[in-house]
Amino acid sequence: MNRFFLPLFMLFTMVVFSQSKVGGTVIDETGEPVAFANVIFKNSTEGTTTDDNGNFYMESDTTYDFLEISFMGFDTQDIPLSSKVNYNMEITLFENTEQLNEVIVFGGKQSKKNNPAIDILRKIWAKKRVNGLRKFKQYQYDKYEKVEFDLNTIDSALMKRKIFKGLEFVFQDLDTSRITGKTYLPIFLNETFSKVYGDNTTNVEKEDVLGNKNSGFESNQAIIAFVEDLYQDYDIYDNYLKFFDKSFTSPLSRTGIDTYNYVLRDSAFIDNKWCYNITYYPRRKNELTFKGDFWVNDSTYAIKNINLEVTKSANINWVKEIYIEQDFEVVSDSVFLLKRDYMLTDFSLKKKEESKGVYGKRTTVYDDYRFNIAKPREFYKTKSNAFDPLVLNRDSIFWQNSRLESLNKDEKGIYQLLDTLKTVPKFKTFYNIVSILGSGYIEIDKWNLDIGDVYSVFGYNDAEGIRLRGGARTYFGQNDLWRLEGYMAYGFMDKKVKHGFSAKWLVDKESRLILSGGHRRDVEQLGLSLTSTNDVLGRSIASSSVFTVGSNDRLSNIDLSTFSMEIEPLTNFRVRIGSSLRTLGSALPEAFNLDYIDPTAPNGVSSEVKQFDVNTMVVYTPGKRTIGYGVERRNINDTYSTLLLNYTKGFEGFLESDFDYSKLQFSYSQPWQLGGYGRLYSTIELGKTFGEVPLSLLNVVPGNQTLFTIYNTFPNLDFYEFVTDTYASVHLEHNFNGRIFSRIPLIRKLNLREFIGLRGVWGELSPGNIALNSPANILLQAPNDKIYWEYSVGVGNIFKFFRIDFNFRGNYLENPDARPFSITGEFGFHF
């Protein structure tokens, strides 16, 4: 059944022995921490730098007797290591009063001029397009990936908590992370083996997943989608590296000179190749940056090894540490190809050193590189099914032959642990609670039924008063070829029962031919979107909002029946043809009516519209990634654009339909990742209605009288303040991700984030439509004299989960009850 993520209460044994482990803090004579000090095992190339608080930890498979600590302006300290494990070390550096000629130390701001490290960096830029896979016309390789999650910072107090009573068997042995020095226990393991093919001449790439395995939850696509979204591929040669929806400046970026300090620290032979070692660290705090070092070849200027560690002051939530290692192997004497990629993330509610959290560890190994083997274009168009039962249920022999890096004893034990935990009643209870919170549904496996969603049980509006809703859906598995879903609701003020029902059937997997239909009778706030939909189960937040600005009485009764056919002939290109029959009327006619002139009515005016439409919609979403192959799929990413073309034709007379008209609509939405300057969201919408139609079939400019920030609406407009039959609108919203606030000393540590928004709409309403709707008891007005516009400024990441926006109206202030200013907010958990 569908579950969002595993509860973090599963534990197992880990026994990994390293020969040298060190950890502690570097301070100066006054007791202040020394940030970015060099810490290395003496007479080796193995080392690290202290973090913002002077803390460090590292380990090695080799036994060392001394630790060397250095920093510009201080004497270098050689610290003897009395044992293989040395924790809680406190090392004091003393100010240097003499010029050091033999020992190279560094710290503070580095010069951009006459800096040999920056000279090497420029050569890396010049060569990056001819290094690695870019040197070949075609390429292919094997790829093995394992993702593991571990509960960390385990202590006796945690083990004795009541929540673990009955689960004590999981606390067998503990070990420490070689990166952070914290104890940890595994809770989840996912393995994937695939073959990757690419063609640089046509810029296409294809990945065929041949095997996928989860510990204890072999087919849970919610977990797989979460992992896929969390750990997306990246290229260290890119200017920006995206993690957790944030763009970090790469140390190899062309903008790196203004972001990092670079120091040429060492040179040595690595795998018989002479390489330079360059250390880097950020010039400023609270920016999305790394610290670490890399080794680069002296002739090809290709990276041989690189370490990246996100600075603790970086403006990112719920993440305390991010550490990355990449190793490259030499092929044909001059080609450097990625061999191993390791990433460790420490997820935690707080960034304090002692706070508990969860490690996320991804290891990717590459092998069997082959080049210049051309494939036909059709080869890249076909996609393997990553969730074919055959792929998800590979036997032990397949994994034994396919693992490019063997599982250690502890990783093998995770599979056994999860099988055991699934039989423990208390664990089942934890698992079900997390599943309900994640999916919103209560799962009844024996009936193949889900009850929910639980987040829609309670609502309120002026027509229904308090509203209660209950629903259910069929659920045999995540790749069901068909699904039935429905709900019933009751309003305690209008004392009416509402309902909605839908059915979907995936007729053909290859073309994704889907037949769907449904019926709905409910109260709805129409006009929340310029582009109309025929969703029989959806319900806008404005229809059930407890707190609103002004009167929220412009609600409609809707009786809607739909049938449609959808097909995806090309990847991310969908065509949908459907029909709908709907009856629309006002839910509160005394405050808001939908009256229009009707010569056939007894009094010449009708209050309801009965309309039959045929609709054709084309949607193109380039770059969209999905998971699963059933009638409903999950989206993995949100970085894709959406182009939509919609044509609706209304037929008068058919099934007692009232109007004959045509409507053409277009929308284009695009997120723009602007590197270190954050992300811009943009939407353009155009539309025109041909023919005369009543108010309920016109295009209402989407106002927003709720207290919530809703993208693509106008928060200073009331519902139905502007009505159009021809329109053009633009919405722009930019999230700076804290780039401005990080430069203001007094508020830098709050890690706030800045938002700005600009939106505008132009539209007109024909004289014929104005005359037809003259009996309506609201003012019919379109923004045709000038473009209506608003702007907003906002502050996000308040207490890590709240955003507040201050919205300003640009014009049309003479409208009745016009709102020149409004405040909206949003709750959400974002990295």
N, C-alpha and C positions, 0 to 999 in steps of 0.2 A: 504494500500500500504506500501511498504518497507520504513521504516524510521530508521535512526541510533539512534538518541537520541532526547529527548524533548528539545525545546528552554527554556532557563532559564528565562522566562519572565512571569511566571504564579504565582499568589500570592493568599493568603487566610488568614482568621482570626484565631488567636490562643489565647486562654485565659486559662492559667494554673497557679494556685495560689500556691505558696510555702510560708511557714511561715518565713523562714530565708534565706536571700540572701546576700552574701558578695563577694566583689571583690576588688582587689587593687594590691599594690606592696610592697614588703619588701626590705628595704635598710639598709645599715650600717651607721655609723656616718659620713662617708665621702661622702655619697650619692650613693655608688656603690650598685647594686642589689645583694641580697643574694639568690643564687640558691639552690634549694632542702631544703629550710627551712620547718619545720613542721607547718601546719596550721590546727587546729582542733577546733570544737565547744567545749568549756570547759565542762568537766565532761561527755564526750560522746566518742563514737568510730568513729564518723563521721569526716573525715578530708581529707586533700590533702597535696601536697608539691608544693612549688613554682617551676616555670619553669626556664630555663636558664637565663631569664631576670628578675627573681624575682617576676613575676606576678602570681596571683592565682585567682580562682573563684570557688565557690561552693554554694550549696543551700540545704535546708533540709525542710521536711514537719513539723518538730518540731520547736517551737520558742525557741531560745537561747538568753541569755543576755550577754555572754562573748565569745570572741575569744581568743584562746591561741596560741601564736607564739613562737617557740623554734628552736634553732640551736646551735651546739657545739661551745663553745667559747663565747657565748653571753648570757645575762640575758634573761630569759623567760618573755614575755610580755603578760599580760592579758588585752585585749582591750574591753571596754564596747561597746555593740551594742545598739545605741540610737533608732533604729527603726528596722522594719522587713527587710527592704532593705537598705543595706549599700554598695554603690559603690565608686570607685575611692579612696579607702583608701590608705594612705601612712603610713606605719608602720616602725619605725626606731628601729633596735636592737642595744643595747649598749654592748660593749665588757665586758665580765665577768672577774673580777679579783679574784674571790674566787672559791674554789672547790665546785661544786654542788653535793650534796649527795642524795637528795630526788627526784629531777626532772631528768628524763632521756632524754637527747637531743643527737643529732648526726649530723654528717656532715663530709665531707672530706673522705679520704681513710680509710677504715676499715680493720682491721687485718684479715688475713685468718686463723690464728692459735688462738686456745682458744676462738673461736667465737661461742656462743651457737646457733646463727641463722644458721650458716653453718652446725653445728651438726644436727640440725633439717632438713636442706635441704638434707643431705645425707640419712636420714631416709625416706624422701619423695621419693627419687630415688629407695630405696630398696623396697618400698611398691607399687610403681605406677602400676606395672603389675598385681596386685591383687586388685586394687581399681576400683570402678565404674563398667562399663559394662564388664570389663575383668574378673570379678569373676564368670560369668555365661557361660554356653555352648551356649545358644541361648538367644536372647533378641528381644523385639519389643516395640515400643512406638509411641505416636502421636507427631507430630511436626507441629507447627504453626509459620510462619515467615512473618514479614511485613518489607518492605523496603521503606523508605521515603526520598525524597530529598527536601531540603528547601533552599530558597535564604536567605542569612544571612547578618548581618550588614546593616540593612535598616535604612536610615536616610532621612531627608526632602529633601536633595539635590537629592538623588536617585529618590524619588517619583515625583519630579518636572521635570525630564528629559522628552524630547519630545518623547522618545521611548515608554513611558507609557501613552501618551495622548490617551484618549479613553478607557483606562484600569484602571482608577482610582478606580473603584469599588472594586478592589482586596485589596486595602489598607483600611481595616476596623479596625482591631485591630492588635496589635503586642504583642509578649511576648519574654522572654529571655530564652536562653538555660540554663539548670541547670548545665551544664558542663563548658561552656565558658562565660556565661553572655551576649551573643550577641542576638540582636533581629533577628527574623527569620520569614519567610513565606513559607508555603509548596508549592511544585510544582509538586510532583508526589508521588503516593503510590502504592505499589504492595503487594498483600497478597498471600500466598501459604499455603495450608493445605495438609499434607501427612502423611502416615504411613510408618515407617521404620522397616525393619526386618534384623536381622543379626545372623550369626553363627560363633562363635569364633573357633570352631573345624576345620572348613574348610576355615575360613578367607574370608567369602563372606558377602556382604551387599546389600540390595535392598531397594529402596525408591519408593513407589507408590504415585504419586501426584494425589490427589482426587479433588483439586480445585485450580484455579489460577485466580487472578483478578487484573487488572491494572486500574488505575484511568483514564478513558476517552479513553484508547487505549487497549481494551480487548485482542486483538490478535497480538499485535506488538511484534514479536519474537526478533527483533533487540534490543529492550529495555530489554526484559527478558534475552537475552544472555549477554548483557552488565552487568546487575545486577548479573547474575550467575557468570560471570568471575570476577567481582569486589569483590564479597563477597563469597568466598569459605569457606567451613568448615575447622576448625582447632582444635587441641587438645593442651591445655596448658601444658600437660605433655610431649609433644614432645620437642626435643632439639631446634628446630627452628620453628617459626611460619611464614607462608608465606602470605604476604599481598602485593598486587599490584606488583607482580613479584619480590618481595624482600624477603629475608630470615632474619627475626629479631630473635635475640637470646632470647629464652624464659627465664624468671627469674627462672624457674624450671629446666633449662637445666643442664646437667652435665658439660658443659663448662661455666656455669654461674658464678662460683667462680672467674674465670679470667676476667669476663666481668662486674660484678656488685659488689657493696658494699651491704652487708646485715647487718641489725640491728634488734635484738629482742626487739620490742618496748613495747609490752603489752601482757596481757593474760586475758581472760574473758570467761564467759559462753555465748554461742550463741546457741539458740534452745536446751538448756539443755545439750550442749556438751562443755567441756572445750577446749578452743582453744588458740593457740599462734598467736600473730600478728607480722609479719615480714615486715619491710620496706626495699625496695631495690632502688638503683639508680646507673647509669653507672659510671664506673671508668674513661672512656675517652669520649670526645666529638666526634661528627661527625660519630659515628658508628650507626648501625641499632639496637637500643636498646630502652628499656622502662624505666619508673620510676613508682613507685606505692607501693602497699602493698598487702599482702594476709593473710588470717586467715586459720590456719591448725589445725586439730584435734590432741589432744595429745596422742591418742592411735592407731588410724588407720593411722595417718599421711596423711589423705586425705584432699584435699583443700575444705574449706567451702565457702570461698568467695575470689575473687581476682580482683584487679584493675590494669590495664595496661595503661600507657599513653606514647606515643612515644615522645622522647625528640625533642625539636625544632631544635637541631643541626643535627639530623639524615639526612643522604644523601638520600633524597627522594624528587622528584619534585611534584609540583602542589598540595601538601598536607601540610597543616599547622598544623593540629591536628589529632591525632588518639587516641581515648579513648575507652577502653573496660572494661566491668563489667561482671563477671560471678558469679552466685549464685548456690549453690548445696544444695539439700535437703537430709535429712537423711531417709533412708528406712531400715526397719528391724533392727534398732538400731545401725547398723555398716556400712551400705552401703551408700556412698555419690554419688548421681547422679545429673547430670546437670539439673537444673530447668529453668534457664533463662540466656540468653546470650544477652548482649546489646553492640553495637559497634557504635560509632559516629566518622565520618571522616569530617574534614573541608577542602574541596577542594578550593584552591585559587591560583591565578597566583603568588602572593608574600606571604612571610611569616611574613610580618609586621602585627602588632596587629590590625591596623585600616583597613587593606585591606579587600575588599568584596569578598565573595565566595559563595559556595554551601555546605550545610551540607548533608552528606549521613548517614542515620541512619538505622541500622538493628536491629530488636528485634526478637529473637527466643525463643519460650517457648516450653517446653517438658512436657509431661504428660502421664498418663496411662501406666507406665512401666510394662511389663510382661516378665517372664523369663522361660527358659528351656522348650519352646514349639517348638519341632523339626518340621522342614519343609523339604519336599523332595528336592533333588537337582534341579529338574525341576522347582520348585517354584521360585528359584532365577534366573533362566535363562530367565523367561518371564519378560517383561518390560511393564509398563503401558505407555500409550500415554499421556504425560503431555500437549499436545496441541490438544487433542480431543475437538471438539466444546462443548461437554458435560462438560468437565473439565473447560473450559474457560468461560462458561456461567452458572455457578451455581446461584441459586436464593438466595434471602435474607434469607430464612429460613435455607438453608444449612450453610451460613456464620454465622448466629446467633448461631447455634448449634456447629459450628466447631472452632470458635475463642477461643483460650485458654487464650487470653487477649483481653478484649473488646476495641473497638476503642473509643477514647475520642471524644468530640464534634468537635474538630478541624480536626481530621483525617476523621471523617464522612463527613465533609464539603468539603474535597478535591474532592470527586467524583462529588458533585454538582458543584463545581467551574469549573472543567474541562469540564463538559457538557455545561456550560454557555460560557466558553471561545471559544469552538469550533464553536460557532455561531458568534463570533466577527471577522469581516474581517481582522483587523490589526493583530490579533493573528494568523489567517490562513496564512498570509504573512510571519510572523516570522517562523512559523512551516515549511512552504515549503522551506524557505532558508536553515534552518538547515538540513532538509531532503536531499536537493541536495548536500550540503557539505559532509554529512555523507555517502550517498549511491553512489554519483556520477551520479545519474539519475534524470531527470526532469519527474515528474509523471503526466500523463494525465489520470485522473480517469475515465472520461466518455468514453474513448476509451479502457480502460484496457491496457494501453501502457506506457512504460517508454522510454524516449529518453536519449541516452548516450552510454558509459559513458563520462561525460564532461571532464575528465582528459586525454582522449586520442584524443582530437580534433586536437592538433597540434603536428607535429613531423618533423624530418629532418634526412636525410642520404645522402651519396654521390651519390646514384643511383637515388633517387627521388627528391632530393633537398627539398624544403619546401613541407610538406605533410599535408593535411587536411582530417579528418575522421569524419564520422557521423554514429550513430547506433541507434538501438531500440530493445526492447524486449517486449513480451507479459507479462502482470502481472495482474492477477485477484486477487491474494492473496499470502500470504507467503507460503502456503502449496499447491500450484498448482501441479496437477498431471502431467502436461505437460508444456513445455515452448519452444517458438520459439525466436530466437535471430539472429540478423544479422547486418552487417555494410557495408559501402562503403567508399572508400578512393581515393584520387587523388593526384598524384605527379606532381608538376609544372615543374620539370626538364625533366622527362621521358614522361610526358603528357599521362600517362596511368591511367585507372580506375582499382582499386582493389576491392575485395569484400570478404566477409565471411558470412556463414550461418550455423546455427546448430538447431537441433530439439531434444528434450528429452521427453521421456514418461515413467512415473512410472507405470508399468503394475500391479505390486503386492506390496502392502504395507508391508506385513509380511516378505517376503524374499527380499524386495527392488530390485525386478527385473526391470531393467531400459534398455530400448532400445534407442539408440541415433545414430545420423548420421549428416553429414554435408559436406560442400564443401568450399574450400578456394583458392583464387588466389591472391597472394600478394608477396611482397619483404620482405625477412627475413634474419636476421643474424643467420645462423645455427651454431652449435657447441658451444652453451652456456651451454650445459649439457651433461654429458657422457651418462646418461640414456635417451634414445629417447622417445618422446611422439608424439601423433597425434592430438594435440589441433588445432581445426580449427578456433578458435577465439583469442587465446593467442598471444602475441607479446612481445618479449624481449625488455628490455630497450636499449640494444645495437643496435636494429634495428631503433630506433628513437632518438638516442642521439645526441644532438646539439654539445656537446663538447667531443672530443675524443683525444687520444694520437696516433700520427702517422696517417698513412693512414687507413681509415675505408672503404675499397673498396672491401672486400671479402664477398659480399652479394649475395644471391641466389634468383632466381625466383622460386616460389613454386606453384604448382597446385595440390591440395590435396583433395581427396574424402574419407570419412570414414563411416563405419557402425560398431556398437559394441553392445554387450549385457553384462550387469553387474548384478551380484547378490551378496547378502550378507547373506550367509546361517547361519553364526554365527556373533554375535556382533563384530564389528570392523574387520571382516575378509571378504574381498571382492575378488571376482574372476571376471575377465573381459576377454571376448573373442571378438576379433574384426578383421576387415580387413581394408586395406587402398590401394588406388591406387594413386600414386603421380608421377608427372613429375618435375624433378629438373634440373635447368640450372643456369648458372652464370648471375647475373644482370649487371655486368661490365666485359665482357669477355676479354677486352684488358688488364685490370689490374689483373684479376683473372679468370682463366677458370677452368672448371670441365671436361676437355678433358680426354678421355681414349681410349685405343686401341679397335677397333671394326672391325673385318674382314669383316662384312657384309656391312659396310658403304662404299660409293664410294671412299673416300680417306683413308680408313682404320682407321679413328678416328671419334668418336662421341662426341658431346658436351652436350647432354642431356641424362638423364636417365628416363625411364618409368618403374615403378616397382610396382608390386602387392605383398602385404604381408598379412599374417595371424598372428595375435599376441595374445598371452595368457599372462595375467598379474595377479599375486596374490599379494595382499597388506594386511598386518596385522598391525594394529595400536592399540596395547593394551593400555588401559587407556584413549583413546580418548573419549571426551564427545561432543555430538552434540545436536542440538535443532531443532525441527520441524519434520514433517513427509512427506513433499512433495518431488518432484523430486530433489530439491536442499535444502540442510540442512546447518545450520551454525555451525561452530566449536566454542565451548565455551572455551576450554583450549588449551595451546600449550606445555604441559609438557609430552606429550606422545612420545613413540618411533615409528619408521616406518620401517618395513621390507618389501622389494619389490623384487619379483622374476619375471623376464620378459623373455619370449621366443618368438622370431620372426622367421618366416619361409617365405622366398621369393620364389616365383614360376616363373620359366622362361616359357615364351610362353603364359601363361594364360592372356587374355586381353592385348596381345602384351607386356607382362612384359619381361624385359631384362635379369634378373639374377636369378640364383638358389643359395640360401645360407641359413644359419641358424645363429642366434645370441642369445646368452644366457647372461643375465645381472642380477646382484644382487646388492642391496644397503641396508645399515642399518644406520639410523640416530637416534641419541639419545641425548636429553638434560640431563645433570647431574647437579642436584642441590647440591652444595657442602657446604651447611650450610652457615656459615659466610664468606666463601671464594668465594662466587659468584656462577656463573653458567658456565658450560663447555658444548659447543656444539661439537658433533663429528659426522662424516659421513665417512663410508667406502663404496667404490664402486669397484666391480669386473665385468669383462666382456670379452667375446671372440666371434669373428666372424669366422664362419666356411665356407670356400669357398672364392673365389676371387670376390671382388666387387669394383666399382669405388669410387673415393674420397667422393662423396656425400653420400655414404652409410657406410663409415667407421666411427670410433669413434674419434672425434676430442677432444683433451684435452682442456677444456674450458678456453680460455684466457679472458682477460678483458682489452679492450682499452678505456673504458669510465673513467670518473673521479669519478664514484660512487663506493662505497664499496659494492660488491655483494658476498655474502657467496657462497661457493662451486665453485668459480672460482679462477684462478691464475692471479692476477693483473699485474704481470711482464711478462706475456706471451702475444704475439700478437695472433690474431685470426688465426687458422690453423698453428701455429708454430710447434706444435707436432700433429701427426696423428697416430692412432694405430688401430690394429685389435684385440689386446689382451692388457688388461690394469688392473691395480690395483691402487687405489688412496685413500688417507686419508686426511681429513680436520679436524683440531682442532682449536677452537676459545674459549678463556676464558674471561669472563667479571668478574673482581674482585669487581665490584660495589663500588669502592672507598675505599676498605679496606687499600690499601697501602697509598694513598694520605691523608687519614684521620689521619695518624700518622706524617705527615710533617707539622709543625706549619705554615710556610709561605703560603702554598696553601690550608690548611685544609678548610677554609671557602668557597672556590670556589666550593666545592662539585663535583670535577671532578671524572671521573671513568676511570679505566685502562683496556685496552684490549691487549691481546697477541694472536698471531695466528701462527700456524705451519701447513704446507700442503706439500704433496709430491705425486708424481705419477711415476709409472714405467709402461712401455709399449713396445710393439714391433710391427713391421710391416713386414709381410712375404715377401720373395723375389717375390712371385707371384703377390701380390698386388702392390709392387713397380714397377714391369714390366708393369702391366696392366695400371697403372696411369702415366707412363713415359711421355706422351704428356703434362701433366699439367705444367703450367708455374710458379709453386711455389715449393720450396724445400720440399720434403716429408721426414720427419724425425720423429723417435720415441725415447723416452727417455729410450733406452734399455742398453746403456753402464753403466749407473748408475741412481739411482733414482733422478729425478728432484725435487728440494725442494725450498721452500720460507719460510720466516718468517716475521712477522709484529708486530709492537707495535703501539698502538693507545691510544688516549685520547678522552673520550666521555663526554657528558653532558656539553659541552662548550655553555654557554648562555642557557643551559637547552634543546637545541634542535639540536646541531651539534656535529658530531664526525669526527675526522681526523685520518687516518691510514698512517703509514710510512712503506712501503713494500720493502723488501730486497730480491734479488735473490741469491740463494745459489750456483748455478753452471750453466753449459752450457753457460757461459759468452762469449764463442767464436762464438756462433751462430750469423749470420748476423743481425745487428741492434738490438742485445740483449739489453734489458733494465735492468740494474742492480738495479735500484731504481725507485720507483714510489710513488705518494701520491694520495690517494683516500679519499673520504668523504661521509658522509651520513647525511641527515636531517630526524628528526623524533621526535615525542613527546613520551617520556617514563617516567614512574613514577620513 
